[in-house]
Amino acid sequence: ILFLATAVAMLFTQKAIAPGTVWFELYLLAVLASYFCYCWLRSGQTVGMFAWRLLLSDLAGKRVNLATALLRFFVATLLGFGVLGLLWALIDIDRVALQDRLTGTRVLRLPKAIRAR
């Protein structure tokens, strides 16, 4: 996703983009936020979550809304809770990641699909 987003940006600049360019970093952050929020709103799963049979939901078991999806994304990325948040699940009594604890969401494991014979 970021590779394609960079290619699109380079179509407009017609040159390489220097590391640390603020507008470019904000653009990539917006692309990532759009991807994650779109996936979570549409099906509750990113491509990786689908492969691992994981589903993001709110505490009631329903799909998250846009505000919750954006909050979860920014808590996990901008506040640096991504990896730390996952490690938090090791000590959390409910085994919930910090970004899920703070945003009222849960990542559920889906059962294996039964194959038709």
N, CA, C and O of each residue as an XYZ file, in Angstrom:
468
protein
N       0.835     -1.191      0.000
C       0.000      0.000      0.000
C       0.877      1.251      0.000
O       0.633      2.192     -0.756
N       1.887      1.250      0.846
C       2.762      2.423      0.912
C       3.604      2.562     -0.357
O       3.912      3.673     -0.787
N       3.967      1.442     -0.942
C       4.718      1.482     -2.203
C       3.874      2.152     -3.288
O       4.355      3.029     -4.005
N       2.620      1.734     -3.401
C       1.733      2.328     -4.407
C       1.455      3.802     -4.101
O       1.401      4.629     -5.012
N       1.279      4.125     -2.825
C       1.041      5.519     -2.449
C       2.248      6.384     -2.792
O       2.094      7.528     -3.220
N       3.442      5.841     -2.605
C       4.659      6.573     -2.953
C       4.754      6.763     -4.459
O       5.137      7.835     -4.929
N       4.408      5.729     -5.217
C       4.440      5.843     -6.677
C       3.484      6.929     -7.157
O       3.817      7.687     -8.068
N       2.314      7.008     -6.560
C       1.346      8.046     -6.925
C       1.913      9.427     -6.597
O       1.813     10.349     -7.406
N       2.503      9.567     -5.421
C       3.084     10.859     -5.030
C       4.209     11.266     -5.986
O       4.351     12.441     -6.327
N       5.000     10.290     -6.408
C       6.112     10.601     -7.303
C       5.638     10.975     -8.706
O       6.363     11.644     -9.442
N       4.441     10.555     -9.085
C       3.879     10.994    -10.363
C       3.672     12.505    -10.365
O       3.835     13.166    -11.391
N       3.310     13.040     -9.199
C       3.060     14.476     -9.094
C       4.339     15.282     -8.890
O       4.442     16.412     -9.368
N       5.321     14.706     -8.177
C       6.559     15.454     -7.911
C       7.576     15.298     -9.035
O       8.444     16.154     -9.210
N       7.475     14.215     -9.792
C       8.401     13.917    -10.897
C       9.848     13.749    -10.425
O      10.781     13.860    -11.220
N      10.030     13.480     -9.131
C      11.376     13.232     -8.596
C      11.252     12.473     -7.288
O      10.159     12.297     -6.750
N      12.392     12.031     -6.791
C      12.412     11.332     -5.510
C      12.025     12.301     -4.393
O      12.309     13.497     -4.460
N      11.382     11.765     -3.384
C      10.959     12.585     -2.251
C      11.973     12.400     -1.133
O      12.256     11.272     -0.729
N      12.513     13.489     -0.639
C      13.557     13.428      0.388
C      13.009     12.856      1.694
O      11.873     13.145      2.073
N      13.811     12.050      2.377
C      13.391     11.534      3.686
C      13.099     12.692      4.640
O      13.782     13.717      4.623
N      12.075     12.508      5.469
C      11.726     13.538      6.436
C      10.845     14.647      5.897
O      10.606     15.634      6.593
N      10.360     14.508      4.676
C       9.466     15.511      4.102
C       8.111     15.406      4.810
O       7.433     14.383      4.717
N       7.731     16.457      5.508
C       6.558     16.410      6.381
C       5.275     16.111      5.621
O       4.489     15.270      6.056
N       5.045     16.779      4.496
C       3.801     16.545      3.765
C       3.702     15.097      3.300
O       2.613     14.523      3.267
N       4.844     14.508      2.940
C       4.851     13.130      2.463
C       4.562     12.156      3.604
O       3.822     11.189      3.426
N       5.144     12.411      4.768
C       4.897     11.549      5.920
C       3.440     11.627      6.356
O       2.845     10.609      6.712
N       2.860     12.822      6.332
C       1.444     12.971      6.671
C       0.556     12.279      5.640
O      -0.463     11.684      5.990
N       0.946     12.360      4.379
C       0.226     11.683      3.304
C       0.233     10.168      3.528
O      -0.806      9.517      3.415
N       1.403      9.608      3.846
C       1.490      8.164      4.083
C       0.687      7.760      5.320
O       0.062      6.699      5.334
N       0.701      8.584      6.338
C      -0.094      8.318      7.532
C      -1.586      8.314      7.191
O      -2.338      7.475      7.686
N      -2.003      9.245      6.352
C      -3.401      9.301      5.919
C      -3.767      8.076      5.082
O      -4.875      7.553      5.199
N      -2.844      7.619      4.244
C      -3.090      6.415      3.435
C      -3.271      5.205      4.345
O      -4.198      4.419      4.153
N      -2.395      5.050      5.331
C      -2.513      3.930      6.263
C      -3.806      4.000      7.070
O      -4.497      2.994      7.230
N      -4.130      5.184      7.575
C      -5.363      5.352      8.344
C      -6.567      4.998      7.479
O      -7.496      4.338      7.945
N      -6.555      5.432      6.228
C      -7.656      5.130      5.312
C      -7.796      3.632      5.090
O      -8.907      3.101      5.095
N      -6.674      2.950      4.895
C      -6.695      1.508      4.667
C      -7.277      0.772      5.866
O      -8.219     -0.009      5.727
N      -6.709      1.025      7.049
C      -7.163      0.313      8.229
C      -8.626      0.624      8.537
O      -9.414     -0.288      8.789
N      -8.991      1.895      8.518
C     -10.370      2.264      8.833
C     -11.351      1.703      7.815
O     -12.421      1.225      8.193
N     -11.012      1.752      6.545
C     -11.883      1.190      5.514
C     -12.114     -0.306      5.777
O     -13.253     -0.774      5.765
N     -11.054     -1.030      6.008
C     -11.172     -2.478      6.242
C     -11.980     -2.774      7.501
O     -12.858     -3.638      7.490
N     -11.686     -2.058      8.588
C     -12.402     -2.312      9.840
C     -13.872     -1.950      9.730
O     -14.717     -2.620     10.323
N     -14.192     -0.902      8.983
C     -15.591     -0.509      8.826
C     -16.333     -1.458      7.885
O     -17.497     -1.785      8.116
N     -15.660     -1.891      6.837
C     -16.294     -2.717      5.813
C     -16.562     -4.134      6.317
O     -17.679     -4.640      6.212
N     -15.513     -4.774      6.871
C     -15.678     -6.180      7.247
C     -15.145     -6.508      8.637
O     -15.324     -7.625      9.122
N     -14.495     -5.545      9.279
C     -13.906     -5.819     10.585
C     -12.543     -6.479     10.484
O     -11.963     -6.867     11.498
N     -12.025     -6.609      9.263
C     -10.763     -7.310      9.053
C      -9.913     -6.633      7.993
O     -10.424     -6.183      6.968
N      -8.604     -6.564      8.249
C      -7.663     -6.221      7.195
C      -7.304     -7.530      6.474
O      -7.772     -8.598      6.867
N      -6.502     -7.456      5.457
C      -6.100     -8.675      4.740
C      -5.368     -9.619      5.689
O      -5.617    -10.825      5.684
N      -4.469     -9.074      6.497
C      -3.737     -9.900      7.462
C      -4.649    -10.509      8.514
O      -4.475    -11.667      8.893
N      -5.614     -9.742      8.984
C      -6.560    -10.258      9.978
C      -7.409    -11.378      9.377
O      -7.746    -12.344     10.061
N      -7.751    -11.243      8.099
C      -8.515    -12.290      7.424
C      -7.717    -13.588      7.386
O      -8.253    -14.663      7.657
N      -6.434    -13.481      7.050
C      -5.581    -14.669      6.959
C      -5.441    -15.364      8.318
O      -5.350    -16.591      8.380
N      -5.423    -14.595      9.393
C      -5.271    -15.151     10.737
C      -6.618    -15.398     11.408
O      -6.666    -15.794     12.573
N      -7.721    -15.166     10.679
C      -9.076    -15.365     11.192
C      -9.343    -14.509     12.429
O      -9.870    -14.988     13.434
N      -8.967    -13.228     12.334
C      -9.205    -12.283     13.418
C     -10.250    -11.270     12.973
O     -10.344    -10.944     11.790
N     -11.033    -10.775     13.925
C     -12.103     -9.833     13.619
C     -12.121     -8.748     14.683
O     -12.116     -9.045     15.878
N     -12.142     -7.500     14.255
C     -12.239     -6.377     15.182
C     -13.709     -6.051     15.407
O     -14.476     -5.929     14.452
N     -14.102     -5.910     16.675
C     -15.474     -5.538     16.989
C     -15.482     -4.642     18.219
O     -14.475     -4.510     18.915
N     -16.635     -4.030     18.476
C     -16.763     -3.266     19.710
C     -17.122     -4.245     20.837
O     -17.197     -5.453     20.611
N     -17.338     -3.730     22.027
C     -17.600     -4.602     23.173
C     -18.924     -5.353     23.049
O     -19.116     -6.386     23.691
N     -19.836     -4.836     22.225
C     -21.124     -5.496     22.015
C     -21.058     -6.544     20.899
O     -22.054     -7.206     20.608
N     -19.884     -6.693     20.276
C     -19.737     -7.665     19.195
C     -20.126     -7.144     17.839
O     -20.221     -7.913     16.882
N     -20.359     -5.830     17.736
C     -20.740     -5.225     16.458
C     -19.527     -4.575     15.810
O     -18.488     -4.397     16.446
N     -19.671     -4.226     14.546
C     -18.584     -3.532     13.845
C     -18.339     -2.173     14.477
O     -19.253     -1.544     15.010
N     -17.102     -1.736     14.408
C     -16.764     -0.434     14.980
C     -17.243      0.679     14.060
O     -17.424      0.475     12.860
N     -17.445      1.859     14.638
C     -17.819      3.014     13.821
C     -16.568      3.783     13.421
O     -15.468      3.448     13.861
N     -16.721      4.795     12.602
C     -15.573      5.537     12.076
C     -14.757      6.186     13.188
O     -13.527      6.127     13.164
N     -15.416      6.798     14.151
C     -14.689      7.462     15.239
C     -13.847      6.467     16.021
O     -12.701      6.764     16.359
N     -14.387      5.304     16.313
C     -13.647      4.278     17.051
C     -12.494      3.734     16.226
O     -11.404      3.517     16.757
N     -12.716      3.510     14.938
C     -11.656      3.002     14.062
C     -10.506      4.000     13.985
O      -9.341      3.616     14.091
N     -10.827      5.277     13.803
C      -9.775      6.307     13.760
C      -9.041      6.407     15.086
O      -7.814      6.505     15.109
N      -9.777      6.384     16.187
C      -9.144      6.456     17.504
C      -8.217      5.272     17.729
O      -7.106      5.444     18.230
N      -8.663      4.066     17.365
C      -7.835      2.872     17.545
C      -6.569      2.965     16.693
O      -5.480      2.627     17.158
N      -6.708      3.417     15.462
C      -5.540      3.562     14.596
C      -4.539      4.542     15.198
O      -3.346      4.245     15.272
N      -5.014      5.699     15.624
C      -4.095      6.716     16.130
C      -3.515      6.348     17.491
O      -2.370      6.697     17.777
N      -4.264      5.663     18.324
C      -3.705      5.200     19.603
C      -2.580      4.206     19.335
O      -1.531      4.262     19.978
N      -2.797      3.298     18.389
C      -1.799      2.274     18.097
C      -0.571      2.832     17.375
O       0.535      2.324     17.557
N      -0.756      3.875     16.556
C       0.382      4.376     15.773
C       1.020      5.613     16.371
O       2.208      5.599     16.693
N       0.275      6.657     16.521
C       0.860      7.919     16.959
C       1.312      7.900     18.414
O       2.315      8.523     18.761
N       0.590      7.199     19.254
C       0.997      7.140     20.644
C       2.026      6.048     20.891
O       2.518      5.883     22.008
N       2.344      5.308     19.844
C       3.392      4.292     19.951
C       2.967      3.037     20.680
O       3.808      2.278     21.162
N       1.658      2.814     20.763
C       1.181      1.643     21.489
C       1.133      0.390     20.625
O       0.750     -0.671     21.117
N       1.508      0.478     19.362
C       1.439     -0.682     18.480
C       2.025     -1.929     19.097
O       1.280     -2.829     19.485
N       3.325     -2.008     19.198
C       3.995     -3.178     19.768
C       3.812     -3.213     21.278
O       3.551     -4.272     21.849
N       3.949     -2.059     21.927
C       3.768     -2.018     23.376
C       2.356     -2.436     23.761
O       2.143     -3.107     24.771
N       1.398     -2.026     22.939
C       0.017     -2.398     23.196
C      -0.212     -3.892     23.096
O      -0.992     -4.466     23.855
N       0.469     -4.509     22.159
C       0.352     -5.963     22.026
C       1.017     -6.674     23.190
O       0.503     -7.676     23.687
N       2.155     -6.159     23.625
C       2.833     -6.746     24.781
C       1.998     -6.579     26.046
O       2.046     -7.416     26.947
N       1.234     -5.492     26.107
C       0.344     -5.256     27.239
C      -0.608     -6.436     27.432
O      -0.954     -6.779     28.563
N      -1.023     -7.047     26.343
C      -1.958     -8.163     26.417
C      -1.392     -9.330     27.225
O      -2.151    -10.141     27.756
N      -0.079     -9.420     27.321
C       0.532    -10.492     28.102
C       0.283    -10.333     29.596
O       0.251    -11.321     30.328
N       0.105     -9.097     30.052
C      -0.112     -8.871     31.479
C      -1.549     -8.467     31.803
O      -1.930     -8.415     32.972
N      -2.350     -8.182     30.771
C      -3.738     -7.786     30.984
C      -4.555     -8.983     31.453
O      -4.394    -10.091     30.941
N      -5.419     -8.761     32.414
C      -6.216     -9.859     32.970
C      -7.127    -10.501     31.925
O      -7.397    -11.701     31.986
N      -7.599     -9.702     30.967
C      -8.469    -10.222     29.903
C      -7.703    -10.538     28.621
O      -8.306    -10.924     27.619
N      -6.384    -10.379     28.643
C      -5.527    -10.608     27.466
C      -5.917     -9.693     26.305
O      -5.980    -10.120     25.153
N      -6.177     -8.429     26.633
C      -6.601     -7.441     25.649
C      -5.459     -6.454     25.423
O      -4.839     -5.992     26.381
N      -5.182     -6.131     24.171
C      -4.129     -5.164     23.834
C      -4.520     -3.784     24.358
O      -5.703     -3.479     24.508
N      -3.528     -2.967     24.631
C      -3.768     -1.650     25.210
C      -4.637     -0.781     24.302
O      -5.525     -0.080     24.787
N      -4.392     -0.817     22.990
C      -5.210     -0.005     22.085
C      -6.669     -0.451     22.106
O      -7.566      0.369     21.918
N      -6.914     -1.729     22.331
C      -8.293     -2.208     22.440
C      -8.897     -1.822     23.786
O     -10.071     -1.459     23.862
N      -8.108     -1.897     24.829
C      -8.582     -1.507     26.163
C      -8.989     -0.027     26.170
O     -10.025      0.339     26.725
N      -8.154      0.822     25.540
C      -8.406      2.257     25.548
C      -9.546      2.686     24.627
O     -10.160      3.729     24.850
N      -9.832      1.901     23.606
C     -10.858      2.301     22.632
C     -12.147      1.492     22.722
O     -13.076      1.728     21.950
N     -12.218      0.554     23.642
C     -13.441     -0.231     23.782
C     -13.679     -1.192     22.638
O     -14.820     -1.420     22.234
N     -12.602     -1.756     22.115
C     -12.719     -2.725     21.025
C     -12.112     -4.048     21.466
O     -11.442     -4.129     22.496
N     -12.354     -5.069     20.682
C     -11.777     -6.380     20.935
C     -11.424     -7.023     19.601
O     -12.094     -6.801     18.593
N     -10.366     -7.821     19.612
C     -10.012     -8.624     18.445
C     -10.405    -10.054     18.781
O      -9.884    -10.656     19.720
N     -11.328    -10.580     18.003
C     -11.853    -11.915     18.237
C     -11.237    -12.904     17.262
O     -10.912    -12.552     16.128
N     -11.081    -14.130     17.707
C     -10.596    -15.188     16.832
C     -11.805    -15.932     16.293
O     -12.655    -16.398     17.052
N     -11.869    -16.038     14.969
C     -12.981    -16.717     14.323
C     -12.696    -18.205     14.209
O     -11.539    -18.602     14.078
N     -13.735    -19.038     14.256
C     -13.516    -20.476     14.103
C     -13.094    -20.808     12.674
O     -13.356    -20.053     11.738
N     -12.437    -21.950     12.535
C     -12.065    -22.401     11.197
C     -13.326    -22.715     10.411
O     -14.293    -23.263     10.941
N     -13.293    -22.356      9.136
C     -14.449    -22.629      8.276
C     -14.549    -24.134      8.032
O     -13.544    -24.824      7.858
N     -15.774    -24.616      8.026
C     -15.996    -26.021      7.733
C     -16.034    -26.184      6.225
O     -16.817    -25.527      5.539
N     -15.194    -27.052      5.719
C     -15.125    -27.248      4.266
C     -16.224    -28.206      3.808
O     -16.512    -29.213      4.456
N     -16.812    -27.868      2.697
C     -17.820    -28.752      2.113
C     -17.118    -29.940      1.477
O     -16.051    -29.795      0.880
N     -17.713    -31.104      1.605
C     -17.081    -32.301      1.021
C     -17.621    -32.611     -0.334
O     -17.197    -33.583     -0.960
